[in-house]
Amino acid sequence: MRKIVILNFKGGTGKTTTAVNLSYTLFLKDYKVLIIPTINAS
């Protein structure tokens, strides 16, 4: 099982957009995909 982590501590850098588009592309190629959103409370 491979894990891909999209991480940046600054807000507004496109992390969610990147995660969703990458996940959808992998899904179309018959990969099993799981997105786990986390809340960065500071």
matplotlib code that plots the C-alpha trace (Angstrom):
import matplotlib.pyplot as plt

x = [0.0, 1.4, 0.6, 0.7, 0.7, 0.0, 1.3, 1.8, 1.5, 0.3, -3.4, -4.7, -2.0, -4.3, -3.9, -7.5, -7.7, -4.5, -5.7, -9.1, -7.8, -5.0, -7.5, -9.9, -7.2, -6.1, -9.7, -10.2, -7.1, -8.8, -6.7, -8.4, -8.4, -9.1, -8.9, -8.6, -9.0, -7.4, -7.9, -4.8, -5.7, -3.2]
y = [0.0, 3.4, 6.6, 10.1, 13.0, 16.6, 19.0, 22.7, 24.7, 27.8, 28.2, 28.8, 26.9, 24.4, 21.4, 20.3, 20.9, 18.9, 16.1, 15.8, 16.0, 13.5, 11.1, 11.4, 10.6, 7.6, 6.4, 6.6, 4.3, 1.7, 2.5, 2.4, 5.9, 7.2, 10.9, 11.8, 15.5, 16.9, 20.2, 22.2, 24.1, 26.7]
z = [0.0, -1.0, 0.8, -0.7, 1.7, 0.5, 3.2, 3.5, 6.7, 4.8, 4.0, 0.5, -1.3, -3.2, -1.0, -1.2, -5.0, -5.5, -3.3, -5.0, -8.5, -7.8, -6.1, -9.0, -11.5, -9.6, -9.1, -12.9, -13.2, -10.9, -7.8, -4.4, -2.9, 0.5, 1.4, 5.1, 5.8, 8.9, 10.7, 11.4, 14.6, 15.5]

ax = plt.figure().add_subplot(projection="3d")
ax.plot(x, y, z, "-o")
ax.set_aspect("equal")
plt.show()
